[in-house]
Amino acid sequence: MIPEDLRDRFDALLEDVLADLPQELKTLLEEVPLVVEDAPGKADMSRLKVKRSEYLCGLYTGIPLTRRSVEHSGVLPDVVKIFRLGILCAAAGRAGRASDAALRRQIRLTVLHEIGHHFGLGEQDLRRYGYG
């Protein structure tokens, strides 16, 4: 779906973005896996009622820290997914190609947005903080 050279460029920029995150978030990502996929699967798109895969940049699955209790032992672990296609499309300017700077910004925004969901922030909260 995504050419190998573009996937390699994306992954290198992702590594740069992750290296620049504050240590507290790096530690969190050791506990909550970050999965990188080209695009969301059909099940995720159907569940979220997303019609086109390029519209989805990321997805948090799990139970936010603000809603956890002892009743949640034994549930599947939380996961943060980011999708190359959605991020590439969101970062692309009018010319249709994303610069490295735009791609870094969108990767960072997406990762922080999904981590925000892990901490219990909703879409309105994330927009208010500039991660929406």
C-alpha positions as CSV (number, residue, x, y, z in Angstrom):
1,M,0.0,0.0,0.0
2,I,2.7,2.5,1.0
3,P,6.0,2.4,-1.0
4,E,9.0,1.0,0.9
5,D,11.0,4.3,0.6
6,L,8.1,6.3,2.0
7,R,7.6,3.8,4.8
8,D,11.3,4.0,5.7
9,R,11.2,7.8,5.7
10,F,8.1,7.8,7.9
11,D,9.6,5.3,10.4
12,A,12.9,7.3,10.6
13,L,10.9,10.5,11.4
14,L,8.8,8.6,14.0
15,E,12.0,7.5,15.7
16,D,13.1,11.2,15.8
17,V,9.8,12.2,17.2
18,L,9.9,9.5,19.9
19,A,13.4,10.4,20.8
20,D,12.4,14.0,21.4
21,L,9.5,13.2,23.7
22,P,9.8,14.0,27.5
23,Q,11.2,11.1,29.5
24,E,7.8,10.6,31.3
25,L,6.1,9.9,28.0
26,K,8.9,7.6,26.9
27,T,8.5,5.6,30.1
28,L,4.7,5.4,29.4
29,L,5.3,4.1,25.9
30,E,7.3,1.3,27.5
31,E,4.1,0.2,29.3
32,V,1.6,1.0,26.5
33,P,2.8,-0.5,23.2
34,L,2.9,1.8,20.2
35,V,2.0,-0.1,17.1
36,V,2.6,1.4,13.6
37,E,0.5,0.1,10.7
38,D,0.0,1.4,7.2
39,A,-3.8,1.7,7.6
40,P,-6.5,0.7,10.1
41,G,-8.1,-2.7,9.6
42,K,-11.7,-3.2,8.4
43,A,-12.9,-4.1,12.0
44,D,-11.5,-0.8,13.4
45,M,-12.9,1.2,10.6
46,S,-16.3,-0.4,10.9
47,R,-16.4,0.0,14.7
48,L,-15.5,3.7,14.4
49,K,-17.7,4.3,11.4
50,V,-14.8,5.6,9.4
51,K,-15.4,5.3,5.6
52,R,-11.9,6.0,4.3
53,S,-8.7,4.7,5.9
54,E,-6.8,7.9,5.1
55,Y,-9.1,9.8,7.6
56,L,-7.7,7.9,10.6
57,C,-4.3,8.8,12.0
58,G,-4.3,6.9,15.2
59,L,-6.3,4.8,17.6
60,Y,-6.2,4.1,21.4
61,T,-7.7,0.9,22.6
62,G,-7.9,0.1,26.2
63,I,-9.3,1.5,29.4
64,P,-8.2,5.0,30.2
65,L,-6.4,5.4,33.5
66,T,-9.3,7.6,34.8
67,R,-11.8,4.7,34.4
68,R,-9.7,1.8,35.7
69,S,-10.5,-0.2,38.8
70,V,-9.6,-3.5,40.3
71,E,-12.5,-5.0,38.3
72,H,-10.4,-4.5,35.2
73,S,-7.7,-7.1,36.0
74,G,-7.3,-9.7,33.3
75,V,-8.4,-7.4,30.4
76,L,-6.4,-7.0,27.3
77,P,-3.6,-4.5,27.5
78,D,-3.9,-0.9,26.2
79,V,-2.5,-0.2,22.8
80,V,-1.7,3.0,20.9
81,K,-1.8,2.5,17.1
82,I,-0.8,5.1,14.6
83,F,-1.5,4.8,10.9
84,R,1.0,5.9,8.2
85,L,-1.5,6.6,5.5
86,G,-3.7,8.8,7.7
87,I,-0.7,10.7,9.0
88,L,0.8,11.1,5.5
89,C,-2.5,12.5,4.2
90,A,-3.0,14.8,7.1
91,A,0.5,16.2,6.8
92,A,0.4,16.6,3.0
93,G,0.0,20.2,1.9
94,R,-1.8,21.5,-1.1
95,A,1.0,20.1,-3.3
96,G,0.0,16.6,-2.0
97,R,3.4,15.8,-0.5
98,A,4.3,16.1,3.1
99,S,7.5,17.8,4.1
100,D,9.6,16.2,6.8
101,A,8.7,19.1,9.2
102,A,5.0,18.6,8.5
103,L,5.2,14.9,8.9
104,R,7.1,15.2,12.2
105,R,4.4,17.6,13.5
106,Q,1.6,15.3,12.5
107,I,3.3,12.2,13.9
108,R,3.9,14.0,17.2
109,L,0.4,15.3,17.3
110,T,-1.1,11.9,16.7
111,V,1.1,10.1,19.3
112,L,0.3,12.7,21.9
113,H,-3.4,12.7,21.0
114,E,-3.6,8.9,21.5
115,I,-1.6,9.0,24.7
116,G,-4.0,11.7,25.9
117,H,-6.9,9.2,25.5
118,H,-4.9,6.7,27.7
119,F,-4.9,9.4,30.4
120,G,-8.7,9.8,30.0
121,L,-8.8,13.0,27.9
122,G,-11.7,13.2,25.5
123,E,-11.8,14.8,22.0
124,Q,-12.9,18.2,23.4
125,D,-10.1,18.2,26.0
126,L,-7.6,17.3,23.4
127,R,-8.8,20.1,21.0
128,R,-8.6,22.5,23.9
129,Y,-5.0,21.6,24.6
130,G,-4.1,21.7,20.9
131,Y,-3.9,18.0,20.3
132,G,-7.2,17.6,18.6
